[in-house]
Amino acid sequence: MEILEYTNKYRQKTIDLLIKVAVDEHGFKDWEKWFKIFENEAYIENDGNCYIAIDDQDNVIGTISLRKIDSISGEVKNFYVEKEYRGSGISQELLNTLIEFAKTKGYKRLELDSYKEFNRALNFYKKNNFALEAIENNKYIYYKILSEEKITVIVAVYNIEKYLDNCIKSIINQNYKNLQILLIDDGSTDSSGEICDKYAKLDERIEVIHKKNGGLADARNVGMSLAKGKYISFIDGDDYIYPTFYMNLYNLIVKYDADISECDFLRVNEDDIENIEEIILKENEKLKIRHEIIDNKEAVCELFGTRLQPYVKKVVVWNKLYNSKVLSDIQFPFGKLHEDEYTTYKILYNSTKIVSTNKVLHGYIQTKNSIMRREIKQKRIDDNLDAYIQSSNFFKEKNEPEIEMKCRRRYLENCIELSGKVLKSDNKEKQTQLEGIKDKFISNYDKYIKDIIFYNSEERETRIIQIIIEAYENIKKNNKNIGEYWCELEELVNE
């Protein structure tokens, strides 16, 4: 058996193979259209190529071709092998030849499509590290990354011994292998540090940093100072990532030439940790996979939008992959809660393009502690509101008044939300907290409400602003607590 570039010498023999496999065996009708690829010189000249496999009698027993999609992506086409030769290694030789050629042309990724009923072909693609990207009209679309650039994974670890094994295993078992894994032990007092050390002995990609407790923000900053990858990911040590998390997110960055890629996540009860991969798989099977490509201002407006779910997906850092350049001037704020709300808007604004998929690749573990109602500490209130003041000041400096006023609107929304939660809590300082939030609400309302209304351009935002106005007017007339409007506001943002 020999692999050759296609020439006209094998024209009829190639036609015979296509008729035998594509038409007689698989029932495809338009083999002539596909065959033209082999004869089209422009196809080869345009950074593509066509190969055939021949046997000892000079018969064509396999075909494969490469079509240019763009400067970084090529598509595998016309991949057929005569039935009696399948499993003999010919398919692998054809694909290997095509991959080596694609690399010489500078392609970073390949695409191909197939159908569900071709189980043998799908298994072959999976064996060769083709990952499923989407399913469209019963057609399975796969991609393969040809060169993996280094990704630095920063894992903040603090007293999570119960969940840490699960998290680290989900990282080291990724099908994307070129990882620098930084486990930042932030002064744990349980066995978390020892667990980190255990895995460092098992996987040379892991580096463990034991440090004095400084909080989540400080742990992330230490990780960034040690990062060597072109791309950076932040994972919390009690979470789980799906086996294709990095492959999928890296593929999106490469395919769309983006600075940030992000995925959906699923809240999973800690009792279901053992079955989490299967749970996420079933969730994805329900979806029609979609990708959204937006620029930095669109992303920031989505962050400060009017719906809860898009906001949460945008604000958290652990469902994303970042080009390190957008983090070059970023420091997570030391000693602050809501650290993502202090930084994400800056990171998004630093970017030129953000790509988002609705595919679920992250499991957000709901521990018993996270589910239990807790007393609302004053620091949580102060840091939450301060983050929105900081963001509005940032966009004022950037001369982005529309975004600035979205931040101010969110500030007033959060005053209502926090008041509503304090009202329902058992806080010892409840009345003092409510008065403090009310004073901040009134002060910022008086200064910004006219501009908030002026720069509003959305129907949903108008409805939210009307709730804010009503809450303010009732403070003035009846001294009614703004927290009583939280249920109405919550229902709207959760629509």
Steps between C-alpha positions, in 0.01 A plus 500: 500500500621849416366854559529737201383846407211469256580533128290451185670166451262364766190683384284202401620282786411775747156533341454124530582512871260790564219319321571179689517662847306828488220390268459123524587460868384827658235614255641846429380634164728791417841332483577691178495830690741361756726355236549841342703590808764254388515648152487866599852641488387816685411277794860382531643841423290655778697328779302179475590156371362161396649159573425143394605161633594236240551126544766274346296476177489881469128516587362795698379368835468825698463875460526811718520872427553831677305818428610838631241672721712797605862574593487280811237235419471222244220252434548126448294387199443186292638259755417154360667161530386185324314274743736201490796723596342668802681421821824432313659837586433667163254750649758597759774542239276721286405717796859524625618609156232767484576627852871534426422693183257729690771581753742602224236748380467654846153371585422493872186292481305260276127448462295213361141381511333161504171336591381322813448169320869481404604374844829355382604829341400700809703271724797538266479880522476490880803270513690763302400776745230659291256665742131551440417866440133491399217289361302654215221315319635160608845601376781473756762774466843423646825695533862415581764734640831457318721685747426556869636825646569498871211576734568598862236369740488695828322309778431685825494250789383567854362237739316295238641155571163337434477626141861556391573151365202526266608842375865411435409174326267690266792726402772238450259280300429770242547389140694826449840410644726806472417639845692675773297421814560736794345384828507801734456373854381814679601402852263204534466358849351167389664238274456704178871585482600133534255404225662758271846359574379146430387593149818697428690173543268328252491764225803707399274774362390587856674766711391555861540835675440501875439852627364690798125544487413811303166418343382396155612820327853474639525134396400586145751787486780267612396258226507771233851602606620143431302434182697390194212426263376715217154426640382505860212331683378546858340200670365487855628196686156363582371503142511256208579546131381273220773299317479724190489831692836629373481339158160658435592845635836507323334394175255791527782749556693368201199462270367850561832676574364606839666618821255327734280193469236398749260211555183430693510330837269276695429515872546147634421382853805361680319168545511456120875553459563136408263529202585855397650415159191305401273778633676762287500271195124455526454875540695566181301239308192717554663805344532639154854629532535871421795739496474876555779732387499853643743787547613651829226763533227250419644265761509770768143606418397134533680485835304800626181391325158427644495119528653295778622193310705686232642720776619204708650331193689818412619608845659177627858422394501120537298423183743684269831472319697825466778614270756609759536843336154608624614429857829690479377797707255307719534439872222345702425733795663385823262451792183557298202273460331491156849509344362402157273805499805720561693360203287333231380825342862613458602169344208506256576860408866406436386248240419545134283192450323259736344171390242324712352151468187365665672164537531393865865431589520598867340347807437754776480280810230603745638404839284480810665816631429692180134396503436595865373850572769710660493824688569788261818662625548875473822449304312304234255788464773763489721314250207412274389863469856635482575274202227678301627843602848396384365375167295814435804718576709286264263556209469869583879525455468309172232746381239226466192671650251236384693223674565722802126545547437127465740455793310764698169330423643170619617675818145613576367153416748347743392740774147362462624139484724530805227672698259222409745232614581683825126530573468120479817431698569456869766771500557652843571838342207481259359849557841666486579316175167595344547866588852498356385346170208744480731800544729376221201430276356852547836672450575324171140520379493877539831540314444260209137414434456756220808374316398138561167572332663700218748227403249217527407346163335170594142409589605265782730764643208745500295257708783462751547875521128539574538265799800702620302825467202354684726378782655847532167680501365273773804572715422869474123471550453207736848412620438154351809278490640455149562132578127442467544550125753218470242233416366709213850577371617139544209371295589738217874419484420128508248511213 
